[in-house]
Amino acid sequence: MRPTLNTGDVWQDSLANAAGFPQMTGEDEYGHGPKVIDEWLDDEPDQIKAQFYNWKNRIQITETSGLNVSYTSAVALLTNGTSVAINAGSITLPNNTSGRIFINDSGAVVQGTTFPQLCVPLAYFETAAGAITTLSDLRYQSVEIVSPVNISAASIFSIGDIKESARSAPEAGWLLCDGTSYAVATYPLLHAAIGTVYNNLGDPLGTFRVPDCRQRATIGAGTDGVLTNRTLGTKTGAETVTITVAQMPTHGHNATQTALVVQKSPERVVVKGVPNETG
């Protein structure tokens, strides 16, 4: 509230400071002033007004005529680390539908029905009868970085990767490594990644197999020059193995002997032994 000073009242330092450093809130109180408007701010490019509007107007989507929208320029940083200058331009929206406008992973401003995994959301639109009925600003980033709208669990893997899982069945987008044969047309990208390395002799053309890791422990292909070379896709090993004498190293066993006499009629046969001899 505004204080009322009468003759003889003390002019306090709080009143002096409020008058000398008013708060621009627009409130009708002592020590407050009107809100700052654009016309009062400096237009120089290194001042806050110009810098704010340069940020606010980046990749701004504006309705022009009919189904056309225009957008302003900016610089986008892509996922591969390169910067792409986006020049001001325009696009035509499809009629009688709804969709999204975004920067794709190549740095182009495009429209689509949904946002892809990698994009910068710009706007949502609705069209009808050759006109734009809704155009909502969806910009939310201060720096244009092409990044995932949402990250799925599978996105950290590439096609052809193998992971261990405690699931009783594979999740969507994954196949069991059980040696099953699939048509190339069904999983063309997986076939392109692993080929027919895991096929069996006589498998028909146009098919490929996934690795068969059942009851197996995987090891890396190749050799370090010391161990035997392992070829990609080769299966080896057995459930049980009988070791030969040649595979056993030289070794010894401790044994304790005592004298043993075997009686056989009519003569005796004696097996010599030193009592409690260990060797």
LOVOGU-395740 format. One record per residue (C-alpha): x, y, z; chain; residue in one letter; residue number from 1. Coordinates in steps of 0.2 Angstrom, whole numbers, plus 5000, padded with zeros to 4 digits. Each point is the difference from the previous one (the first is absolute). Layout:
% LOVOGU-395740
@xx:X; yy:Y; zz:Z; voba:A; mivo:A; tivo:NUM $
...
% end
This chain:
% LOVOGU-395740
@xx:5000; yy:5000; zz:5000; voba:A; mivo:M; tivo:1 $
@xx:5005; yy:5018; zz:4998; voba:A; mivo:R; tivo:2 $
@xx:5006; yy:5008; zz:5016; voba:A; mivo:P; tivo:3 $
@xx:4993; yy:5017; zz:5006; voba:A; mivo:T; tivo:4 $
@xx:5013; yy:5011; zz:5008; voba:A; mivo:L; tivo:5 $
@xx:4995; yy:5014; zz:5011; voba:A; mivo:N; tivo:6 $
@xx:5010; yy:5015; zz:5007; voba:A; mivo:T; tivo:7 $
@xx:5012; yy:4993; zz:5012; voba:A; mivo:G; tivo:8 $
@xx:5001; yy:4982; zz:4994; voba:A; mivo:D; tivo:9 $
@xx:5017; yy:4993; zz:4997; voba:A; mivo:V; tivo:10 $
@xx:5005; yy:4996; zz:4982; voba:A; mivo:W; tivo:11 $
@xx:5007; yy:4983; zz:5002; voba:A; mivo:Q; tivo:12 $
@xx:5013; yy:4992; zz:4989; voba:A; mivo:D; tivo:13 $
@xx:4988; yy:4986; zz:4994; voba:A; mivo:S; tivo:14 $
@xx:4989; yy:5014; zz:4993; voba:A; mivo:L; tivo:15 $
@xx:5015; yy:5008; zz:4991; voba:A; mivo:A; tivo:16 $
@xx:5006; yy:4983; zz:4993; voba:A; mivo:N; tivo:17 $
@xx:4983; yy:4996; zz:4994; voba:A; mivo:A; tivo:18 $
@xx:4999; yy:5016; zz:4991; voba:A; mivo:A; tivo:19 $
@xx:5017; yy:4999; zz:4993; voba:A; mivo:G; tivo:20 $
@xx:4999; yy:4981; zz:4994; voba:A; mivo:F; tivo:21 $
@xx:4982; yy:4997; zz:4996; voba:A; mivo:P; tivo:22 $
@xx:4993; yy:4983; zz:4995; voba:A; mivo:Q; tivo:23 $
@xx:4992; yy:5000; zz:4982; voba:A; mivo:M; tivo:24 $
@xx:4986; yy:4989; zz:5005; voba:A; mivo:T; tivo:25 $
@xx:4986; yy:5011; zz:4994; voba:A; mivo:G; tivo:26 $
@xx:4992; yy:5001; zz:5017; voba:A; mivo:E; tivo:27 $
@xx:4993; yy:5016; zz:5007; voba:A; mivo:D; tivo:28 $
@xx:5011; yy:5000; zz:5015; voba:A; mivo:E; tivo:29 $
@xx:5014; yy:5011; zz:5007; voba:A; mivo:Y; tivo:30 $
@xx:5017; yy:4994; zz:4993; voba:A; mivo:G; tivo:31 $
@xx:4992; yy:4992; zz:4985; voba:A; mivo:H; tivo:32 $
@xx:4999; yy:5006; zz:4982; voba:A; mivo:G; tivo:33 $
@xx:4992; yy:4995; zz:4984; voba:A; mivo:P; tivo:34 $
@xx:5005; yy:4984; zz:4991; voba:A; mivo:K; tivo:35 $
@xx:5014; yy:5001; zz:4988; voba:A; mivo:V; tivo:36 $
@xx:4994; yy:4999; zz:4982; voba:A; mivo:I; tivo:37 $
@xx:5009; yy:4997; zz:4984; voba:A; mivo:D; tivo:38 $
@xx:5001; yy:5018; zz:4994; voba:A; mivo:E; tivo:39 $
@xx:5010; yy:5004; zz:5015; voba:A; mivo:W; tivo:40 $
@xx:5014; yy:4987; zz:4997; voba:A; mivo:L; tivo:41 $
@xx:5015; yy:5002; zz:4989; voba:A; mivo:D; tivo:42 $
@xx:4999; yy:4993; zz:4982; voba:A; mivo:D; tivo:43 $
@xx:5019; yy:4997; zz:4999; voba:A; mivo:E; tivo:44 $
@xx:5004; yy:4982; zz:4995; voba:A; mivo:P; tivo:45 $
@xx:5011; yy:4997; zz:5015; voba:A; mivo:D; tivo:46 $
@xx:4986; yy:5005; zz:5012; voba:A; mivo:Q; tivo:47 $
@xx:4987; yy:4989; zz:5008; voba:A; mivo:I; tivo:48 $
@xx:4986; yy:5005; zz:4989; voba:A; mivo:K; tivo:49 $
@xx:5008; yy:4995; zz:4984; voba:A; mivo:A; tivo:50 $
@xx:5007; yy:4984; zz:5007; voba:A; mivo:Q; tivo:51 $
@xx:4984; yy:4995; zz:5007; voba:A; mivo:F; tivo:52 $
@xx:4990; yy:5002; zz:4984; voba:A; mivo:Y; tivo:53 $
@xx:5014; yy:4991; zz:4990; voba:A; mivo:N; tivo:54 $
@xx:4998; yy:4985; zz:5011; voba:A; mivo:W; tivo:55 $
@xx:4981; yy:5001; zz:5001; voba:A; mivo:K; tivo:56 $
@xx:4998; yy:5001; zz:4981; voba:A; mivo:N; tivo:57 $
@xx:5011; yy:4986; zz:4995; voba:A; mivo:R; tivo:58 $
@xx:4991; yy:4987; zz:4989; voba:A; mivo:I; tivo:59 $
@xx:4984; yy:5009; zz:5003; voba:A; mivo:Q; tivo:60 $
@xx:4985; yy:4993; zz:4990; voba:A; mivo:I; tivo:61 $
@xx:4988; yy:5013; zz:4993; voba:A; mivo:T; tivo:62 $
@xx:4984; yy:4997; zz:4990; voba:A; mivo:E; tivo:63 $
@xx:5001; yy:5009; zz:4984; voba:A; mivo:T; tivo:64 $
@xx:4986; yy:4996; zz:4988; voba:A; mivo:S; tivo:65 $
@xx:4989; yy:4984; zz:4996; voba:A; mivo:G; tivo:66 $
@xx:5010; yy:4985; zz:5006; voba:A; mivo:L; tivo:67 $
@xx:5017; yy:5009; zz:5000; voba:A; mivo:N; tivo:68 $
@xx:5011; yy:5004; zz:5015; voba:A; mivo:V; tivo:69 $
@xx:5016; yy:5008; zz:5001; voba:A; mivo:S; tivo:70 $
@xx:5015; yy:4998; zz:5012; voba:A; mivo:Y; tivo:71 $
@xx:5015; yy:5011; zz:5005; voba:A; mivo:T; tivo:72 $
@xx:5018; yy:4995; zz:4999; voba:A; mivo:S; tivo:73 $
@xx:5011; yy:4992; zz:5014; voba:A; mivo:A; tivo:74 $
@xx:5015; yy:4988; zz:5002; voba:A; mivo:V; tivo:75 $
@xx:4997; yy:4982; zz:5005; voba:A; mivo:A; tivo:76 $
@xx:5012; yy:4988; zz:5008; voba:A; mivo:L; tivo:77 $
@xx:4998; yy:4982; zz:4994; voba:A; mivo:L; tivo:78 $
@xx:5003; yy:4984; zz:5009; voba:A; mivo:T; tivo:79 $
@xx:5016; yy:4997; zz:4990; voba:A; mivo:N; tivo:80 $
@xx:5007; yy:5016; zz:5007; voba:A; mivo:G; tivo:81 $
@xx:4998; yy:5011; zz:4984; voba:A; mivo:T; tivo:82 $
@xx:4992; yy:5017; zz:4999; voba:A; mivo:S; tivo:83 $
@xx:4987; yy:5003; zz:4987; voba:A; mivo:V; tivo:84 $
@xx:4994; yy:5018; zz:4995; voba:A; mivo:A; tivo:85 $
@xx:4981; yy:5000; zz:4997; voba:A; mivo:I; tivo:86 $
@xx:4996; yy:5014; zz:4989; voba:A; mivo:N; tivo:87 $
@xx:4983; yy:5008; zz:5001; voba:A; mivo:A; tivo:88 $
@xx:4987; yy:4991; zz:4989; voba:A; mivo:G; tivo:89 $
@xx:4982; yy:4994; zz:4999; voba:A; mivo:S; tivo:90 $
@xx:4991; yy:4983; zz:4998; voba:A; mivo:I; tivo:91 $
@xx:4982; yy:4995; zz:4995; voba:A; mivo:T; tivo:92 $
@xx:4990; yy:4990; zz:5012; voba:A; mivo:L; tivo:93 $
@xx:4988; yy:4986; zz:4995; voba:A; mivo:P; tivo:94 $
@xx:4982; yy:5004; zz:5000; voba:A; mivo:N; tivo:95 $
@xx:4986; yy:4993; zz:5011; voba:A; mivo:N; tivo:96 $
@xx:5012; yy:4992; zz:5013; voba:A; mivo:T; tivo:97 $
@xx:5011; yy:5003; zz:5015; voba:A; mivo:S; tivo:98 $
@xx:5018; yy:4999; zz:5002; voba:A; mivo:G; tivo:99 $
@xx:5017; yy:5006; zz:5007; voba:A; mivo:R; tivo:100 $
@xx:5013; yy:5012; zz:4993; voba:A; mivo:I; tivo:101 $
@xx:5018; yy:4996; zz:5005; voba:A; mivo:F; tivo:102 $
@xx:5019; yy:5000; zz:4996; voba:A; mivo:I; tivo:103 $
@xx:5005; yy:4982; zz:4995; voba:A; mivo:N; tivo:104 $
@xx:5016; yy:4992; zz:5003; voba:A; mivo:D; tivo:105 $
@xx:5007; yy:5007; zz:4983; voba:A; mivo:S; tivo:106 $
@xx:4997; yy:5018; zz:5006; voba:A; mivo:G; tivo:107 $
@xx:4985; yy:5003; zz:4989; voba:A; mivo:A; tivo:108 $
@xx:4983; yy:5008; zz:5005; voba:A; mivo:V; tivo:109 $
@xx:4987; yy:4987; zz:4995; voba:A; mivo:V; tivo:110 $
@xx:4982; yy:4995; zz:5005; voba:A; mivo:Q; tivo:111 $
@xx:4993; yy:4983; zz:5005; voba:A; mivo:G; tivo:112 $
@xx:4986; yy:4992; zz:5009; voba:A; mivo:T; tivo:113 $
@xx:5011; yy:4995; zz:5015; voba:A; mivo:T; tivo:114 $
@xx:5017; yy:5005; zz:5007; voba:A; mivo:F; tivo:115 $
@xx:5014; yy:4989; zz:4996; voba:A; mivo:P; tivo:116 $
@xx:5012; yy:4994; zz:5013; voba:A; mivo:Q; tivo:117 $
@xx:5013; yy:5013; zz:4995; voba:A; mivo:L; tivo:118 $
@xx:4993; yy:5017; zz:4997; voba:A; mivo:C; tivo:119 $
@xx:4998; yy:5018; zz:5007; voba:A; mivo:V; tivo:120 $
@xx:4981; yy:5003; zz:5002; voba:A; mivo:P; tivo:121 $
@xx:4994; yy:5017; zz:4993; voba:A; mivo:L; tivo:122 $
@xx:4981; yy:5000; zz:4998; voba:A; mivo:A; tivo:123 $
@xx:4984; yy:4990; zz:5000; voba:A; mivo:Y; tivo:124 $
@xx:4987; yy:5004; zz:4986; voba:A; mivo:F; tivo:125 $
@xx:4982; yy:4996; zz:4995; voba:A; mivo:E; tivo:126 $
@xx:4993; yy:5003; zz:4982; voba:A; mivo:T; tivo:127 $
@xx:4983; yy:5000; zz:4992; voba:A; mivo:A; tivo:128 $
@xx:4992; yy:5006; zz:4984; voba:A; mivo:A; tivo:129 $
@xx:5017; yy:5007; zz:4994; voba:A; mivo:G; tivo:130 $
@xx:5004; yy:5010; zz:5015; voba:A; mivo:A; tivo:131 $
@xx:5010; yy:4999; zz:5016; voba:A; mivo:I; tivo:132 $
@xx:4988; yy:4999; zz:5015; voba:A; mivo:T; tivo:133 $
@xx:5013; yy:4997; zz:5014; voba:A; mivo:T; tivo:134 $
@xx:5018; yy:5004; zz:5001; voba:A; mivo:L; tivo:135 $
@xx:5008; yy:4998; zz:5017; voba:A; mivo:S; tivo:136 $
@xx:5018; yy:5004; zz:5004; voba:A; mivo:D; tivo:137 $
@xx:5009; yy:4985; zz:5007; voba:A; mivo:L; tivo:138 $
@xx:5018; yy:5007; zz:5001; voba:A; mivo:R; tivo:139 $
@xx:5007; yy:4997; zz:5017; voba:A; mivo:Y; tivo:140 $
@xx:5019; yy:5000; zz:4998; voba:A; mivo:Q; tivo:141 $
@xx:5012; yy:5015; zz:5001; voba:A; mivo:S; tivo:142 $
@xx:5013; yy:4991; zz:4989; voba:A; mivo:V; tivo:143 $
@xx:4995; yy:4990; zz:4985; voba:A; mivo:E; tivo:144 $
@xx:5007; yy:4983; zz:5003; voba:A; mivo:I; tivo:145 $
@xx:4993; yy:4985; zz:4990; voba:A; mivo:V; tivo:146 $
@xx:4997; yy:4988; zz:5014; voba:A; mivo:S; tivo:147 $
@xx:4988; yy:4986; zz:5004; voba:A; mivo:P; tivo:148 $
@xx:4982; yy:5005; zz:5005; voba:A; mivo:V; tivo:149 $
@xx:5000; yy:4984; zz:5011; voba:A; mivo:N; tivo:150 $
@xx:5013; yy:4986; zz:5001; voba:A; mivo:I; tivo:151 $
@xx:4994; yy:4982; zz:4998; voba:A; mivo:S; tivo:152 $
@xx:5010; yy:4986; zz:5008; voba:A; mivo:A; tivo:153 $
@xx:5004; yy:4993; zz:4983; voba:A; mivo:A; tivo:154 $
@xx:5008; yy:5016; zz:4994; voba:A; mivo:S; tivo:155 $
@xx:5016; yy:4997; zz:5009; voba:A; mivo:I; tivo:156 $
@xx:5003; yy:4984; zz:4990; voba:A; mivo:F; tivo:157 $
@xx:5003; yy:4999; zz:4981; voba:A; mivo:S; tivo:158 $
@xx:4992; yy:4987; zz:4989; voba:A; mivo:I; tivo:159 $
@xx:5010; yy:4984; zz:5001; voba:A; mivo:G; tivo:160 $
@xx:5005; yy:5002; zz:5018; voba:A; mivo:D; tivo:161 $
@xx:4998; yy:4987; zz:5013; voba:A; mivo:I; tivo:162 $
@xx:4995; yy:5002; zz:5018; voba:A; mivo:K; tivo:163 $
@xx:4997; yy:4988; zz:5015; voba:A; mivo:E; tivo:164 $
@xx:4983; yy:5001; zz:5008; voba:A; mivo:S; tivo:165 $
@xx:4991; yy:4991; zz:5014; voba:A; mivo:A; tivo:166 $
@xx:4983; yy:5002; zz:4991; voba:A; mivo:R; tivo:167 $
@xx:4990; yy:4984; zz:4996; voba:A; mivo:S; tivo:168 $
@xx:4996; yy:5007; zz:4983; voba:A; mivo:A; tivo:169 $
@xx:5009; yy:5013; zz:4989; voba:A; mivo:P; tivo:170 $
@xx:4993; yy:5018; zz:5001; voba:A; mivo:E; tivo:171 $
@xx:4993; yy:5009; zz:4984; voba:A; mivo:A; tivo:172 $
@xx:5014; yy:5003; zz:4987; voba:A; mivo:G; tivo:173 $
@xx:5011; yy:4985; zz:5006; voba:A; mivo:W; tivo:174 $
@xx:5002; yy:4982; zz:4995; voba:A; mivo:L; tivo:175 $
@xx:5007; yy:4985; zz:5010; voba:A; mivo:L; tivo:176 $
@xx:5017; yy:4994; zz:4995; voba:A; mivo:C; tivo:177 $
@xx:4994; yy:4982; zz:4997; voba:A; mivo:D; tivo:178 $
@xx:5005; yy:4997; zz:4982; voba:A; mivo:G; tivo:179 $
@xx:4983; yy:5003; zz:4993; voba:A; mivo:T; tivo:180 $
@xx:5000; yy:5003; zz:4981; voba:A; mivo:S; tivo:181 $
@xx:4991; yy:5016; zz:4994; voba:A; mivo:Y; tivo:182 $
@xx:4995; yy:5007; zz:4983; voba:A; mivo:A; tivo:183 $
@xx:5012; yy:5014; zz:4994; voba:A; mivo:V; tivo:184 $
@xx:4984; yy:5010; zz:4995; voba:A; mivo:A; tivo:185 $
@xx:4994; yy:4999; zz:5018; voba:A; mivo:T; tivo:186 $
@xx:5015; yy:5007; zz:5008; voba:A; mivo:Y; tivo:187 $
@xx:5010; yy:5009; zz:4986; voba:A; mivo:P; tivo:188 $
@xx:5010; yy:5011; zz:5012; voba:A; mivo:L; tivo:189 $
@xx:5005; yy:4986; zz:5011; voba:A; mivo:L; tivo:190 $
@xx:5005; yy:4990; zz:4985; voba:A; mivo:H; tivo:191 $
@xx:5010; yy:5014; zz:4994; voba:A; mivo:A; tivo:192 $
@xx:5009; yy:5001; zz:5016; voba:A; mivo:A; tivo:193 $
@xx:5005; yy:4982; zz:5004; voba:A; mivo:I; tivo:194 $
@xx:4998; yy:4991; zz:4982; voba:A; mivo:G; tivo:195 $
@xx:4999; yy:4981; zz:4999; voba:A; mivo:T; tivo:196 $
@xx:5015; yy:4997; zz:5011; voba:A; mivo:V; tivo:197 $
@xx:4989; yy:4989; zz:5012; voba:A; mivo:Y; tivo:198 $
@xx:4991; yy:4990; zz:4986; voba:A; mivo:N; tivo:199 $
@xx:5001; yy:4981; zz:4999; voba:A; mivo:N; tivo:200 $
@xx:5005; yy:4991; zz:4984; voba:A; mivo:L; tivo:201 $
@xx:4985; yy:4998; zz:4989; voba:A; mivo:G; tivo:202 $
@xx:4990; yy:5015; zz:5006; voba:A; mivo:D; tivo:203 $
@xx:4989; yy:5007; zz:4986; voba:A; mivo:P; tivo:204 $
@xx:5004; yy:5016; zz:4992; voba:A; mivo:L; tivo:205 $
@xx:4992; yy:5016; zz:5007; voba:A; mivo:G; tivo:206 $
@xx:5001; yy:4994; zz:5018; voba:A; mivo:T; tivo:207 $
@xx:5013; yy:5003; zz:5014; voba:A; mivo:F; tivo:208 $
@xx:5002; yy:4993; zz:5017; voba:A; mivo:R; tivo:209 $
@xx:5003; yy:5009; zz:5016; voba:A; mivo:V; tivo:210 $
@xx:5014; yy:4994; zz:5012; voba:A; mivo:P; tivo:211 $
@xx:4996; yy:4985; zz:5010; voba:A; mivo:D; tivo:212 $
@xx:5006; yy:5004; zz:5018; voba:A; mivo:C; tivo:213 $
@xx:4990; yy:4986; zz:5008; voba:A; mivo:R; tivo:214 $
@xx:5011; yy:4991; zz:5013; voba:A; mivo:Q; tivo:215 $
@xx:5015; yy:5009; zz:4994; voba:A; mivo:R; tivo:216 $
@xx:5012; yy:5013; zz:5007; voba:A; mivo:A; tivo:217 $
@xx:5005; yy:5013; zz:4987; voba:A; mivo:T; tivo:218 $
@xx:5019; yy:5004; zz:4996; voba:A; mivo:I; tivo:219 $
@xx:5007; yy:5013; zz:4989; voba:A; mivo:G; tivo:220 $
@xx:5005; yy:4995; zz:4982; voba:A; mivo:A; tivo:221 $
@xx:5018; yy:5001; zz:4994; voba:A; mivo:G; tivo:222 $
@xx:5016; yy:4996; zz:5009; voba:A; mivo:T; tivo:223 $
@xx:5013; yy:5009; zz:5010; voba:A; mivo:D; tivo:224 $
@xx:5014; yy:4990; zz:4993; voba:A; mivo:G; tivo:225 $
@xx:5000; yy:4988; zz:5015; voba:A; mivo:V; tivo:226 $
@xx:4984; yy:4991; zz:5000; voba:A; mivo:L; tivo:227 $
@xx:4992; yy:4991; zz:4985; voba:A; mivo:T; tivo:228 $
@xx:4991; yy:5012; zz:4988; voba:A; mivo:N; tivo:229 $
@xx:4981; yy:5000; zz:5001; voba:A; mivo:R; tivo:230 $
@xx:4989; yy:5004; zz:4985; voba:A; mivo:T; tivo:231 $
@xx:4985; yy:5010; zz:5001; voba:A; mivo:L; tivo:232 $
@xx:4984; yy:4989; zz:5001; voba:A; mivo:G; tivo:233 $
@xx:5010; yy:4984; zz:5005; voba:A; mivo:T; tivo:234 $
@xx:4992; yy:4989; zz:5013; voba:A; mivo:K; tivo:235 $
@xx:5012; yy:4989; zz:5010; voba:A; mivo:T; tivo:236 $
@xx:5001; yy:4991; zz:5017; voba:A; mivo:G; tivo:237 $
@xx:4990; yy:4985; zz:5007; voba:A; mivo:A; tivo:238 $
@xx:4990; yy:4996; zz:5015; voba:A; mivo:E; tivo:239 $
@xx:5012; yy:4987; zz:5007; voba:A; mivo:T; tivo:240 $
@xx:5018; yy:4996; zz:4995; voba:A; mivo:V; tivo:241 $
@xx:5012; yy:4985; zz:5003; voba:A; mivo:T; tivo:242 $
@xx:5018; yy:5006; zz:5003; voba:A; mivo:I; tivo:243 $
@xx:5013; yy:4989; zz:4992; voba:A; mivo:T; tivo:244 $
@xx:5017; yy:4995; zz:5008; voba:A; mivo:V; tivo:245 $
@xx:5009; yy:5012; zz:4988; voba:A; mivo:A; tivo:246 $
@xx:4989; yy:5015; zz:5006; voba:A; mivo:Q; tivo:247 $
@xx:5005; yy:4997; zz:5018; voba:A; mivo:M; tivo:248 $
@xx:5016; yy:5008; zz:5007; voba:A; mivo:P; tivo:249 $
@xx:5014; yy:4991; zz:5009; voba:A; mivo:T; tivo:250 $
@xx:4994; yy:4998; zz:5018; voba:A; mivo:H; tivo:251 $
@xx:5001; yy:4988; zz:5015; voba:A; mivo:G; tivo:252 $
@xx:4989; yy:4993; zz:5014; voba:A; mivo:H; tivo:253 $
@xx:5005; yy:4996; zz:5018; voba:A; mivo:N; tivo:254 $
@xx:4997; yy:4982; zz:5006; voba:A; mivo:A; tivo:255 $
@xx:5003; yy:4990; zz:5016; voba:A; mivo:T; tivo:256 $
@xx:5005; yy:4982; zz:4999; voba:A; mivo:Q; tivo:257 $
@xx:5001; yy:4986; zz:5013; voba:A; mivo:T; tivo:258 $
@xx:5007; yy:4983; zz:4999; voba:A; mivo:A; tivo:259 $
@xx:4988; yy:4988; zz:4992; voba:A; mivo:L; tivo:260 $
@xx:5000; yy:4981; zz:5001; voba:A; mivo:V; tivo:261 $
@xx:4988; yy:4989; zz:4990; voba:A; mivo:V; tivo:262 $
@xx:4998; yy:4982; zz:5005; voba:A; mivo:Q; tivo:263 $
@xx:4998; yy:4988; zz:4986; voba:A; mivo:K; tivo:264 $
@xx:5001; yy:4981; zz:5002; voba:A; mivo:S; tivo:265 $
@xx:5011; yy:4991; zz:4999; voba:A; mivo:P; tivo:266 $
@xx:5013; yy:5014; zz:4999; voba:A; mivo:E; tivo:267 $
@xx:5000; yy:5018; zz:5006; voba:A; mivo:R; tivo:268 $
@xx:5001; yy:5015; zz:4989; voba:A; mivo:V; tivo:269 $
@xx:5007; yy:5016; zz:5008; voba:A; mivo:V; tivo:270 $
@xx:4998; yy:5017; zz:4993; voba:A; mivo:V; tivo:271 $
@xx:5014; yy:5011; zz:5007; voba:A; mivo:K; tivo:272 $
@xx:4997; yy:5017; zz:5007; voba:A; mivo:G; tivo:273 $
@xx:5008; yy:5011; zz:5013; voba:A; mivo:V; tivo:274 $
@xx:4988; yy:5004; zz:5014; voba:A; mivo:P; tivo:275 $
@xx:4992; yy:5018; zz:4999; voba:A; mivo:N; tivo:276 $
@xx:5011; yy:5004; zz:4985; voba:A; mivo:E; tivo:277 $
@xx:4993; yy:5016; zz:4991; voba:A; mivo:T; tivo:278 $
@xx:5005; yy:5004; zz:4982; voba:A; mivo:G; tivo:279 $
% end
